Amino acid sequence: MFSMVPLLIIGINHDSASVEIRERVAFAPETIEHALKSIVGNTQAVESAIMSTCNRTELYTVVDDDIDTRAVKEELLQWLAQYHQLDANVLQDCYYFYDSEEAVRHMMRVASGLNSLVLGEPQILGQMKSSYAVAQTAKTLSSGLHNIFQKVFGVAKTVRTQTAIGENPVSVAYAAVNLAQQIFSDLKQDTALLIGAGETIDLVARHLRRQGIAKMIFANRTLERAQELASEFSAKAVLLSDIPEQLANADIVISSTASQLPILGKGAVESALKQRRRKPIFMVDIAVPRDIEAEVGDLSDVYLYTVDDLREVIDENRQSRENAATEAHTIIDASVVEFVRESRARHSISAIKSYRQHAEAIRDESLEKALRDLNNGVSPDAVLKQMANSLTNKLLHTPTSQLKQASTDGDQELLTLTKKLFAVDSKASK
């Protein structure tokens, strides 16, 4: 029977691993293209894509049809550990693995926001599309992953449009601002320092503006991007190097960058607290790897939270999306069945095409010989009989040999399928 594309996924996420482990296996954006080529070059994967966010790192791979998936699983796990210079034992208790239909189902759930820390979060689809685009650029994506990604994107769009999964906006950005509002009952007198200039910080700024925040400061590695956001929110733009002098003015600090090293250390925060005369600072570090040194949380006048700490806030808003999630799972289950059917059809078309080419080659060879014989004066009757016998023998030789072997091996399934395929049965010979 024809099977679907052999898709394998190995990864960790917020449910399986702590932030300490997640940050150790996160991929910096500028390293992903190199990593993709390394996967294809050093494992049995023939296609690869990587999803790396604050809450998950996942490898999407396709292998050849005849490969032992269990062996590839261990190979990918070893590759992930070695690439990040980790002992593979660190990942043994916190990784997950999917293949075939379950792998496709997992990708659909991820893209639809059903596998996120925030149920139904919309950002994950954009992040998956980015993973697809980077794999295209790296040339580690061919028809297998391409077809899977396109199906996944289509299903995620259907889930968004046909269910209420995207209503009652809940996100890590929303949770961070919601938590700030619990600590500062009125944000109209407060200043927020937002570190980074990506989509999450953009969302944080929008939520803060809705809550009437008095002032916002955007700090980024490049001033131009910070100024773009600052102009939209009537805020101030500074470089990351300016953070120490801006910190004393900040009541709220929310950080989300792609930096591989901490941006804010304990010393800078201690200095700011002295200038603030011990007035507390609320901090949320959304980044993985973390932007704010963990030791900052030891300071008595700092309230420091990571993405994992936001779970309780997020769970309070989760119930409103549970019914929509049930509908989404129904859509996804039906879509997996449809994709498997489509994938098998593509495999059968390829097999049919190959068999037809084989038959046409035999036909052309027989026809060429027949024409030579006619030109050499052989009678048309003899040429036709020879051509008919030659075609029959050549077309039936391989199938007949395989059937004899199947009979010897007791392969009843192949014998039954052959009868069905050629619409024959044992009565035909009587």
N, C-alpha and C positions, 0 to 999 in steps of 0.2 A: 504494500500500500504506500502511496506517495505521502510524504510527511511535510510538515511546515519547515520554514527556515530554522536551523539550529541556533537559536538565540540563548545566550548565557549571560546572567547578571550576577555580579558579586558586589556587595557593598555593606556599609554601616550607616545607621541614621540615629536620630534623637531617641528612638525607642530602644535601640540595641546597644548604644555606646554613650559614655559620658562625654562632656565637652572636652575634657583633657585628651581623650583618645581621638575624638573627631578632628581636633585641631592638628593632631600629629599626622593625619592622613589626608588633610585637605590639600588641594592643588591650587597653587597661585595661578591666576589667569594666564600669565606669560609662560608658564611651564607646560600647559596642557597639550599643546601641539607636539612638543617633544615627547611627552609621556605617551601619547597616542601611537606615535611611530615606534616607541619602545615596546609597547604591548604587542603590536603586529610583528615586530622584528624579533622578539624574544619569547613569545608564547605561540601556541597553535592557533590563536585567533587570527582570522583573515580580515576581519573588519572590527573597528573599535570606536567607541565614543565614551566620553567621561562627563558625568554630572558631579559638580563639586560646589556645594552651598554651605551655609552656616550649620545646616541641620543634617546634611547627608553627603556621602561620597559614594558614587556608584560607577562601576565599569559595565558598559553595555558591549557585548562582543558577539560575533558570529563565527562559527567554526565550520569546517567541512562536514559533510553528512556522515562520514564513517568514523568520526573521532569519538573517543570515549570521554563523555562529559565529566565524569568523576575525576579523571586525570587532569583535565583542563581546569576544573575548579581549584584543585590544589596548586596548579601552575599559576593561576591568576592571583591566588592568595599569597603565594610566595613572591610573585612579582610586586604586588602592592606593598608588602612589607619591605622588600629590598629597596624599592624605589624611594621609600621614605626612611630608609635606614632604621627599620624597626625589627625586633624579634617577632617572627610570625606568631609566636605563642600569645603575644599581646592582643592579636586579632581573633584568636581561636574561639573565644567565648562571646564575641560580639558581632560577628559578621553574619550575613545571610546570603543564600544562593538560590537562584531560580533558573529553570531552563524551560525551553519549549513554550507550551501554552501558558504556564504559570508566570513565565518571564514577561510575556506580552501583557498578561493581566496586570502584573505589577507596574509596568511602565504606564499603562492606562490609568491606574489608580494614582500613581505619582503625579502625572500630568494634570489630572482632574482635581488635585488637591486633597484626595482622600487619604493619603499616606503622610500628610504634613503634620507638624506640631500644631499648626492652626488649621483645623478642618476647613477645606474649601478655599485655602489661600490662593489668590490669583497669580502671584509672582512666579510660582513654580513652573507654569507653562512657558513663560518667557525664558526662564533659565534653561529649560529643556530644549527649547528652540535654539538657544545660544550654543548648547552642547552639540546639537546637530550641525550648526553652521561651522563650528570650529573643526569638527571631524571632516566636513567637506573640504575645508581649507587645507587640512593635514593630509587629505587624500587617503584616509583610513576608512572611508565609508563608500560602500558599493550598493548594488541593488537590494541586497538583503536588509541591511539596516535602514536604507532609504525607504523601502516599502513599509517597514515596521514603524518608523518615525511618522511617516505621513498618515498612516492609519491611527496612530496614537493621538496625533494633533487633531484629527477629525473627530475622534471620540471625545476628547477633552472639550472641544467646541460644542458638541452636542450636549454634553453634561451641563455646560454653562448655560446654554440657551433653553434647555428643556426641564431643568430642575431649579430649585431655589438655593443651590449650594453657594452661590455668590452673594446672596442677600445678607443683610445685617453684617456689614463689613467687619471682619475680625482678621487681624494679622499680627505679626510680631511687632510691627510699628505701632499698630493700634494698642496692643497690650502694653508696650513701653509707655505710651502717653497716658493710658488708663491708670497705670501704676503711679506715674508721676502725679496724676490728679488726686489719687488717694492720699498721697503724702502731702502735697500742696493743694489744699482744698480750692484755692483760687489762684490760677496761673497768671492772672492779669497784672501781677506785680513782679513776675519772675523773668529771668533771662535764661535762655537755653543755648548751650554750645553744642552744635551738631558737627560731629567729626566724620568726614566722608562726603561724597556727593553722588552716590548711586541711587538706585530706585528706592531702597529701603529708607534712606535719609530723606528723600523727596517725600515719601509717604508720611514719615514722622513729622516733617515740617507742616504738611497739610493738616494732620490731626491736631498739632499744636496750635495752628492758626485758628482752627475751628473752636478750640477751647480758649481762645483769646489771649494767648501768650503775649507778654509785654514786648519782648525783644528776642531776636534770634541772631546767632553768629554762626556762619558756616566756615569750617576749617577743612582745607583739602590740600593734597600734594601739589596740585596745579591750581594757581589762583584763578585762571580763566573759568574753569568749571564752577568753582565756588562763587564767582561773581555772577554766573548765569542764574544760579539758584537764589543768590542774595537779591538780585534785581527783581525776581518774581515775587519774593516774599518781603520786599522792603527791609532787607536785613543787611548785616555787615559780612564781608568776605575777608578771610585771612588765610595764611599758609599754615601748614602743620607746625612749622618752626615758631609760629606766633602763639601757639596754644598756652605755654606757661604764663605769658603776660595777660592772656584773656581769661584764664581759669578763675581768677579771683572774682570776676564779674558774673560767673556762671552759677546759677542755682541748680540747673539741670544740665547734665552732660549725657548725650546719647551718641554712641560711636558705632560705625559700621563701615569698615574699610577692608581692602584685600591685602593689607600689610601682613607679612610673615613674621614680623617682630612687634612687640608692644610699642604703642605710640605714647602712652601716658604712664609714667612711673610714680612710685610712692613719694619720692622726693619732691617732685613738682606739685603734687597734690598737697603735701604737708605745707609747703611754702604758701600755696594759695589759701589754705585754711587759716594760717596765721594772719594773712592780710584781711581775711573775712572775719577775723576775731571769733573763730570757731563756729561761724554760721554754717550749718550743714549743707552738704552738696549731695544731690541725688544723681546716681550714675547708672546707666544701663549699657552694658557691653554686648552688642548684638553680633559682633564679628566672631568668626572662627577661621583661623587662630585668633585668640583674644587680643583686643587693642589695648586693654587696660590691665596692668600687672595685677595678679591676684592679691598681692600684699596690700594693695590700696584698700581692699575691703577690711583690713585690720584696723584702719584708722577710725576712731570713735565718732567722728563727725561726718562720716561718709556712709551713704547707703548704696552699696554696689550690688547690682544684679546682672546675671548673665542670661543668655537665651533659655537655659534650663530653668532658671528661677521664674520665668514668665509663664510657665506651664499652668500654675494655679489660676492666674488671671485669665488665661486663654480658655481653660476648662469651663469657667463660669459662663462663657459665651458659646460654648460648643453645642449645647443641647438644641439650640434653634436650627442647627444645620443637620442634625442626626436624621430626620425624616428625609431630607433631600439626599443625604448620603445613601440611604437605602435605595432610593430611585436610581441614583447614579450607579450603584453596584449592579442593578438589573440591566441597565444600558450597557455596562462594561462586559458583563457575562455574555450577553447576546453578541456584542461586538467581537469578543474573542472567538466565539464559534464561527462567526462570519469570516474573520481574518484567517482562521485555520483552513476553512473551506476554500477561500481565495488563494491561499498559499499553496494548497495541494493542487488546485487547478493550474497555477503557474508551473508547478513541478511537472504535472502531466503534459502540459503544452510543450515544455522543453523536451520531454521524453518522446512525445509524438513527432516533434520536429526532427529529432535525431533519427528516429526509426524511419521516417519518410525519406530523409536524405540518404540513409543506407539503402532503402529499397530502390530509390531513383538511380543510385549509382550502379546497382546490379542491373536495372533495366537498361541503362545507357550502355553498359558493357555488353549485354546480350544483344542489344539492337545493333551495335557497331559490328559485332561478329557476324550477325545475320546479313547485314548489308555487304560485308566482305565476301561472304559465301555466295550471295546472289551475283555479285560482280564477277566471281570466279566461275560462274556457270552452274552452280549447284541448283537443283530443281527447287522451286518455291515451296512445294509440299514438304520436302525434306528439311528445308531451312526453317519453316514454321514449326514442324514437329521438334526439331532440335532446340529451337528458341523456347518453346513452351516447356520442354523437359528441363532445360537449363535454368529457366526462371523459377520453376517449381522447386527444383533441388536446392538452388542457392538461397531462396527465401525461407525454405523450411529447415535447412540444415541446422542452424544454431538453435531455433526453438525446439526441434526434435531432440537434439542432444541434451538440452537442458531438461526436457520432460523425462527422458530416460533416466537421467541422473536423479531427478526429483522422485521418480518411482523407486529407484534403488535405495534412496535415502529415506523413503517413507514420508516425503514432504506432501502430505495430502492437501494442505492449504494451497500450494502452488498448482497442483493438479486441478483442484476445484476452480481456482481463479482462471486457469487457462481455458477450461470448458466454458466458463462464463464469458471470457474475453472474446473467444472465437465462435461463440454461440453453437457449440457442438456438444454431444453427449455420447455415451457408449453405444446407444442404439443406432447412431448414424452409420456405424461400420457393419451392421448386420443386414 
